[in-house]
Amino acid sequence: MAENSVDNREEAEIPELRMEPEGLTLFSGDLSLRGDFTRMIPRLRKGSLEREFLVKAARIRNQAPTVAVDATAGLGEDSLLLAAAGWTVYLCEFDPVIAAMLEDAIRRAAAHPELKEAAGRMFLLKGDSREILPALSFRPDLVLLDPMFPGRQKSGLVRKKAQLLQKLEKPCEDEKGLLQAALAADPVKIVIKRPLKGPFLAGRKPDYSITGKTIRYDCLVNLRKE
Ligand SMILES: C[S@@+](CC[C@H](N)C(=O)[O-])C[C@H]1O[C@@H](n2cnc3c(N)ncnc32)[C@H](O)[C@@H]1O
């Protein structure tokens, strides 16, 4: 990945991570990708944020937002929505390149007047959430799961930026392990983001779902027994 680490390669094939003035950026051929929370700002404003399906799905009855784990953080956009809604969010990401871009995006957000409050509630945990979740020293009230869904990779409509991200993300091979790890963290609620018509994660039927135009949030509730 470093500029000086590879010499006999197809330039267009192997992505390269570079620190640019705008932030840590991944380049591949004519595509580039950078974690950028500034484009999310309009969605974070009062009036918009409460209408976000994820924010609605995350709500726990009779409770203000507390601590959440985003077990599949990616570039952190869903985590940012939760943090802006008041959740303290621990973000797990196991891909080292995505995790590096996410870390850099959080760092830049922490210095941005409109993002710094939410960014101050976002904490990155680099690694596999199947190992991290069962070993947490605290009990998150909420776990968010959004593993890559195989169908998503075939869409011809994906943005150029998303095309590069999809080169890095592999479809989830262990849905059962991910769900088991989320349950092992003993949360009150698990929210699972799925394509509108996608099957349930690991075949687990949710208690209810919140549906948008293209996305469905499957919610497992009242999970904590004491
Ligand atoms: C579809 S993306 C999530 C997008 C994210 N919700 C957002 O708002 O940007 C899935 C991400 O989860 C990561 N991931 C998948 N399984 C994981 C695991 N077991 N532990 C940590 N990260 C995982 C992938 O590397 C990928 O970046």
The ligand as a Gaussian input file, in Angstrom:
#p B3LYP/6-31G(d) Opt

LIG

0 1
 C      -21.459000      -2.458000       4.124000
 S      -20.079000      -1.848000       4.983000
 C      -20.745000      -0.864000       6.265000
 C      -21.073000       0.536000       5.869000
 C      -21.395000       1.402000       7.051000
 N      -22.641000       0.992000       7.680000
 C      -21.414000       2.883000       6.708000
 O      -22.341000       3.586000       7.112000
 O      -20.473000       3.349000       6.036000
 C      -19.513000      -3.239000       5.895000
 C      -18.170000      -2.991000       6.587000
 O      -18.043000      -3.907000       7.674000
 C      -16.743000      -4.407000       7.706000
 N      -16.847000      -5.720000       8.381000
 C      -17.497000      -6.816000       7.939000
 N      -17.418000      -7.812000       8.825000
 C      -16.699000      -7.333000       9.878000
 C      -16.276000      -7.893000      11.119000
 N      -16.559000      -9.165000      11.435000
 N      -15.555000      -7.112000      11.966000
 C      -15.244000      -5.840000      11.624000
 N      -15.616000      -5.247000      10.448000
 C      -16.334000      -5.983000       9.594000
 C      -16.302000      -4.467000       6.257000
 O      -14.889000      -4.440000       6.142000
 C      -16.967000      -3.215000       5.707000
 O      -16.112000      -2.098000       5.792000

